[in-house]
């Protein structure tokens, strides 16, 4: 005679599991994971700040001379481009706009 295989209910992708044993196991696993999240040791609370402090000790800081030198370079670049934009605006863009707007009148 043929042996009858146990039929397992087909599970759909969108339907919830109705098996009470599986749902009980899942809820127990969720409770255990929730307890683990709540029970953080006090030592790990400030671990981030200790890591930041350790990382800051490894940083290679520029010397006072390097900071002064690069500050001068930045200020010179700002002055140059400020003058460049002012000249471009006052001697080229504004007269050109006045000329174009005067054509229609």
MIRO-828524 format. One record per residue (C-alpha): residue number from 1; x negated, z negated, y negated; residue in three letters. Coordinates in steps of 0.5 Angstrom, whole numbers, plus 500, padded with zeros to 3 digits. Example, Ala and Ser with C-alpha at 12.3 -4.5 7.8 and 13.67 -1.06 7.14 Angstrom:
<i 1 | u 475 | w 484 | v 509 | aa ala>
<i 2 | u 473 | w 486 | v 502 | aa ser>
***
This chain:
<i 1 | u 500 | w 500 | v 500 | aa unk>
<i 2 | u 498 | w 501 | v 493 | aa unk>
<i 3 | u 496 | w 495 | v 489 | aa unk>
<i 4 | u 499 | w 494 | v 483 | aa unk>
<i 5 | u 494 | w 493 | v 477 | aa unk>
<i 6 | u 496 | w 488 | v 472 | aa unk>
<i 7 | u 499 | w 491 | v 466 | aa unk>
<i 8 | u 496 | w 489 | v 459 | aa unk>
<i 9 | u 501 | w 490 | v 453 | aa unk>
<i 10 | u 498 | w 496 | v 449 | aa unk>
<i 11 | u 496 | w 493 | v 442 | aa unk>
<i 12 | u 497 | w 497 | v 436 | aa unk>
<i 13 | u 493 | w 497 | v 430 | aa unk>
<i 14 | u 498 | w 495 | v 425 | aa unk>
<i 15 | u 502 | w 490 | v 429 | aa unk>
<i 16 | u 500 | w 482 | v 430 | aa unk>
<i 17 | u 497 | w 479 | v 436 | aa unk>
<i 18 | u 503 | w 476 | v 439 | aa unk>
<i 19 | u 499 | w 472 | v 445 | aa unk>
<i 20 | u 500 | w 465 | v 443 | aa unk>
<i 21 | u 493 | w 463 | v 447 | aa unk>
<i 22 | u 489 | w 468 | v 443 | aa unk>
<i 23 | u 492 | w 466 | v 436 | aa unk>
<i 24 | u 491 | w 459 | v 438 | aa unk>
<i 25 | u 483 | w 460 | v 439 | aa unk>
<i 26 | u 483 | w 464 | v 433 | aa unk>
<i 27 | u 486 | w 458 | v 429 | aa unk>
<i 28 | u 481 | w 453 | v 432 | aa unk>
<i 29 | u 475 | w 458 | v 430 | aa unk>
<i 30 | u 478 | w 458 | v 423 | aa unk>
<i 31 | u 478 | w 451 | v 423 | aa unk>
<i 32 | u 471 | w 450 | v 425 | aa unk>
<i 33 | u 468 | w 455 | v 420 | aa unk>
<i 34 | u 472 | w 452 | v 415 | aa unk>
<i 35 | u 469 | w 445 | v 416 | aa unk>
<i 36 | u 462 | w 448 | v 416 | aa unk>
<i 37 | u 463 | w 451 | v 409 | aa unk>
<i 38 | u 466 | w 444 | v 407 | aa unk>
<i 39 | u 460 | w 440 | v 410 | aa unk>
<i 40 | u 454 | w 443 | v 406 | aa unk>
<i 41 | u 448 | w 438 | v 406 | aa unk>
<i 42 | u 446 | w 436 | v 399 | aa unk>
<i 43 | u 439 | w 438 | v 399 | aa unk>
<i 44 | u 442 | w 446 | v 399 | aa unk>
<i 45 | u 446 | w 445 | v 393 | aa unk>
<i 46 | u 440 | w 445 | v 388 | aa unk>
<i 47 | u 436 | w 450 | v 392 | aa unk>
<i 48 | u 437 | w 456 | v 388 | aa unk>
<i 49 | u 434 | w 452 | v 382 | aa unk>
<i 50 | u 428 | w 450 | v 386 | aa unk>
<i 51 | u 427 | w 457 | v 388 | aa unk>
<i 52 | u 427 | w 459 | v 381 | aa unk>
<i 53 | u 422 | w 454 | v 379 | aa unk>
<i 54 | u 417 | w 456 | v 385 | aa unk>
<i 55 | u 418 | w 464 | v 383 | aa unk>
<i 56 | u 416 | w 462 | v 376 | aa unk>
<i 57 | u 410 | w 459 | v 378 | aa unk>
<i 58 | u 408 | w 466 | v 381 | aa unk>
<i 59 | u 409 | w 470 | v 375 | aa unk>
<i 60 | u 403 | w 473 | v 371 | aa unk>
<i 61 | u 404 | w 471 | v 364 | aa unk>
<i 62 | u 401 | w 476 | v 358 | aa unk>
<i 63 | u 396 | w 473 | v 354 | aa unk>
<i 64 | u 397 | w 471 | v 347 | aa unk>
<i 65 | u 393 | w 477 | v 345 | aa unk>
<i 66 | u 397 | w 482 | v 349 | aa unk>
<i 67 | u 403 | w 479 | v 346 | aa unk>
<i 68 | u 401 | w 480 | v 339 | aa unk>
<i 69 | u 398 | w 487 | v 340 | aa unk>
<i 70 | u 404 | w 490 | v 343 | aa unk>
<i 71 | u 409 | w 487 | v 338 | aa unk>
<i 72 | u 405 | w 491 | v 333 | aa unk>
<i 73 | u 406 | w 497 | v 337 | aa unk>
<i 74 | u 413 | w 496 | v 337 | aa unk>
<i 75 | u 414 | w 494 | v 330 | aa unk>
<i 76 | u 410 | w 501 | v 328 | aa unk>
<i 77 | u 414 | w 505 | v 332 | aa unk>
<i 78 | u 421 | w 502 | v 329 | aa unk>
<i 79 | u 418 | w 503 | v 322 | aa unk>
<i 80 | u 416 | w 510 | v 324 | aa unk>
<i 81 | u 423 | w 512 | v 327 | aa unk>
<i 82 | u 427 | w 509 | v 321 | aa unk>
<i 83 | u 423 | w 513 | v 316 | aa unk>
<i 84 | u 424 | w 519 | v 321 | aa unk>
<i 85 | u 431 | w 518 | v 321 | aa unk>
<i 86 | u 432 | w 517 | v 314 | aa unk>
<i 87 | u 428 | w 523 | v 312 | aa unk>
<i 88 | u 432 | w 527 | v 317 | aa unk>
<i 89 | u 439 | w 524 | v 314 | aa unk>
<i 90 | u 438 | w 524 | v 307 | aa unk>
<i 91 | u 434 | w 531 | v 306 | aa unk>
<i 92 | u 437 | w 535 | v 312 | aa unk>
<i 93 | u 444 | w 533 | v 314 | aa unk>
<i 94 | u 447 | w 531 | v 308 | aa unk>
<i 95 | u 445 | w 537 | v 304 | aa unk>
<i 96 | u 447 | w 541 | v 310 | aa unk>
<i 97 | u 454 | w 538 | v 310 | aa unk>
<i 98 | u 455 | w 538 | v 303 | aa unk>
<i 99 | u 454 | w 546 | v 303 | aa unk>
<i 100 | u 458 | w 547 | v 309 | aa unk>
<i 101 | u 464 | w 543 | v 306 | aa unk>
<i 102 | u 463 | w 546 | v 299 | aa unk>
<i 103 | u 464 | w 553 | v 303 | aa unk>
<i 104 | u 472 | w 552 | v 304 | aa unk>
<i 105 | u 473 | w 550 | v 296 | aa unk>
***
